[in-house]
Amino acid sequence: MVRIKRYYKDSSPLVSMLRTTGVVLVFFVTGLIFWKNYESTLEKITSRQRVYDQTKTLSKSQRKILLNFARYLKDLYGIELKVNINKKHIIKPDNLSKTLFIGICPPKKKAVIHFPILLKKSLPQEFTNYMETEYCKTYLSKDTWPIGLINGVKLIYDQLNNLSNE
């Protein structure tokens, strides 16, 4: 087999610089693509942890609303949102000091909303008491809990916006 030797000594400095720039550009674009892929994969994983729907009842738009609210809470207040919808019973996480937890069990018609201490002290007490005790009963009795969940999240969002406007 005959090897063909290539010498680039005959090429001009401009061609050598363009080749080097091209190689660097290829490495940069490849790194950027991997970085974006990593971000989207990480977002998918964390979204499953934030909103868990065992009943598969929530639509994509409802999940998106919940995930946007979770991002809003995390970015502005440093508070995690966990929504847990189960068929058999409500499973509360252990550490709820910085977590707004919403647990729903549609077959048993039970719901739990737990506000972290920071939110409980900053929001009006009547509002948090109403959300924790009375709010979900109406929607669970009519089997319209997905709409109630989204409306409840919007109520909390509005209350938080009222705080930031004051």
C-alpha positions in Angstrom: 0.0 0.0 0.0 1.3 3.4 -1.0 1.1 6.2 1.6 0.5 9.6 0.3 2.3 12.2 2.3 0.6 15.5 2.7 2.7 18.5 3.5 1.0 21.8 4.3 4.1 23.9 4.1 3.0 25.1 0.7 -0.2 26.6 2.0 -0.5 30.2 3.0 -0.7 31.3 6.7 -4.3 32.4 6.0 -5.3 28.8 5.0 -3.6 27.4 8.2 -5.4 29.9 10.4 -8.8 29.1 8.8 -8.2 25.4 9.3 -7.3 25.9 13.0 -10.3 28.2 13.4 -12.6 25.6 11.8 -11.3 22.8 14.2 -11.8 25.1 17.2 -15.3 26.0 16.0 -16.3 22.3 15.6 -15.2 21.5 19.2 -17.0 24.6 20.5 -20.3 23.8 18.7 -20.1 20.1 19.8 -19.6 21.2 23.5 -22.5 23.6 23.2 -24.8 20.8 21.9 -23.8 18.4 24.7 -24.4 21.2 27.3 -27.9 21.9 26.0 -28.7 18.2 25.9 -27.5 17.9 29.5 -29.7 20.8 30.6 -32.8 19.4 28.9 -32.2 15.9 30.4 -31.7 17.4 33.9 -34.9 19.4 33.5 -36.9 16.2 32.6 -35.5 14.4 35.6 -36.3 17.2 38.1 -39.7 17.7 36.6 -40.6 14.1 37.4 -39.6 14.7 41.0 -41.6 17.9 41.3 -44.9 16.7 39.8 -45.6 13.0 40.3 -49.0 11.8 38.9 -49.6 8.1 39.5 -53.1 8.4 38.1 -51.9 9.9 34.8 -54.8 12.4 34.9 -53.0 15.7 34.5 -52.8 17.0 30.9 -49.5 18.3 29.5 -50.7 21.9 29.8 -51.6 21.3 33.5 -48.2 19.8 34.1 -46.5 22.7 32.4 -48.4 25.2 34.6 -47.3 23.3 37.7 -43.7 23.1 36.5 -43.6 26.9 35.7 -44.9 27.6 39.2 -42.3 25.3 40.6 -39.6 27.3 38.8 -41.1 30.6 39.9 -41.1 29.4 43.6 -37.5 28.1 43.3 -36.1 31.2 41.6 -37.8 33.9 43.6 -38.1 32.3 47.1 -35.9 29.3 47.1 -38.8 27.0 47.9 -39.4 23.7 46.2 -42.8 22.6 45.0 -43.8 18.9 45.2 -47.1 17.7 43.9 -47.8 14.0 44.6 -50.9 12.4 43.2 -51.3 8.8 44.3 -54.0 6.1 43.9 -53.7 4.5 47.4 -52.5 7.1 49.9 -50.7 10.4 50.3 -47.0 10.1 50.8 -45.5 13.2 52.6 -41.8 13.8 52.1 -39.6 13.9 55.3 -38.1 17.3 55.1 -40.8 20.0 54.4 -39.0 23.0 55.8 -38.5 24.5 52.3 -41.1 22.6 50.4 -44.6 23.6 49.4 -46.2 20.1 49.3 -49.5 19.3 47.6 -50.6 15.7 48.0 -53.8 14.3 46.5 -55.4 10.9 46.6 -58.4 11.0 44.3 -59.9 7.5 45.0 -60.0 8.3 48.8 -61.0 11.9 48.1 -58.2 13.2 50.4 -55.8 16.2 49.8 -53.0 17.8 51.8 -51.4 21.2 51.3 -48.4 21.9 53.5 -46.9 25.4 53.4 -43.3 25.8 54.5 -42.7 28.1 57.5 -41.5 31.0 55.3 -44.6 31.0 53.2 -46.9 30.4 56.1 -45.6 33.5 58.0 -45.6 35.7 54.9 -49.0 34.9 53.5 -52.2 35.9 55.4 -53.1 33.3 58.0 -56.8 33.1 56.8 -55.6 32.2 53.3 -53.2 29.4 54.4 -55.8 28.0 56.8 -58.4 28.0 54.0 -56.0 26.3 51.6 -54.9 23.7 54.1 -58.3 22.7 55.3 -61.3 23.8 53.1 -60.1 24.5 49.6 -59.6 20.9 48.2 -62.8 19.5 49.6 -65.0 21.2 47.0 -63.0 19.9 44.0 -62.5 16.4 45.4 -66.2 15.9 46.0 -67.0 16.8 42.4 -64.0 14.8 40.9 -62.7 18.0 39.3 -59.5 17.9 41.3 -57.1 18.6 38.4 -58.9 22.0 37.8 -58.9 22.6 41.5 -55.2 21.9 41.7 -54.4 24.4 39.0 -56.8 27.0 40.4 -55.2 26.5 43.9 -51.7 27.0 42.5 -53.0 30.2 40.7 -54.4 31.4 44.0 -51.1 30.9 45.8 -49.3 32.6 42.9 -51.6 35.6 43.1 -51.1 35.8 46.9 -47.3 35.8 46.4 -47.6 38.5 43.7 -49.6 40.6 46.1 -46.8 40.3 48.6 -44.2 41.4 46.1 -46.3 44.4 45.0 -46.7 45.7 48.5 
